[in-house]
């Protein structure tokens, strides 16, 4: 399954925002540090985009099945910030003994 690199970054951003929203008003706060991401990517010409290029994050299975493409490894760091420029914080309840219900987040 190929995923546009922008969609992969957006998914991480969305999950951080969910964590921040879920922890709003809690006693214990964590500032999110840099987020390191690494992908195997494939660059393809996109005829629909007026001859532009698209960057796709590819899985090992997709790479193995693509006989005429070249993949590259790209890594980068992101430092999440709120729109006002302050650091992003996620919070948790200090009385909580475990991570809570992760059933909706496992197996992704």
Residue pairs with C-beta under 8 A, 6 or more apart in sequence:
1 59
1 61
1 62
2 42
2 56
2 57
2 58
2 59
2 62
3 56
3 57
4 54
4 55
4 56
4 57
5 39
5 41
5 55
5 56
5 57
5 74
6 55
8 37
8 39
8 57
9 37
9 78
12 35
12 37
12 78
13 80
16 32
16 35
16 80
16 88
16 90
19 90
20 88
20 89
20 90
20 91
22 90
23 29
23 89
23 90
23 91
23 92
24 91
25 91
26 91
26 92
26 93
26 94
27 91
27 93
27 94
28 91
28 92
28 93
28 94
29 89
29 90
29 91
30 89
30 90
30 91
30 92
31 87
31 88
31 89
32 80
32 87
32 88
32 89
32 90
33 79
34 77
34 78
34 79
35 77
35 78
35 79
35 80
36 75
36 76
36 77
37 75
37 76
37 77
37 78
38 73
38 74
38 75
39 57
39 58
39 73
39 74
39 75
40 57
40 58
40 59
40 60
40 63
40 71
40 72
40 73
41 55
41 56
41 57
41 58
41 71
41 72
41 73
41 74
42 55
42 56
42 58
42 62
42 63
42 66
42 69
42 70
42 71
42 72
43 53
43 54
43 55
43 56
43 70
43 72
44 53
44 54
44 56
44 69
45 51
45 52
45 53
46 52
46 53
46 54
58 66
58 71
63 71
80 87
80 88
81 87
81 88
82 88
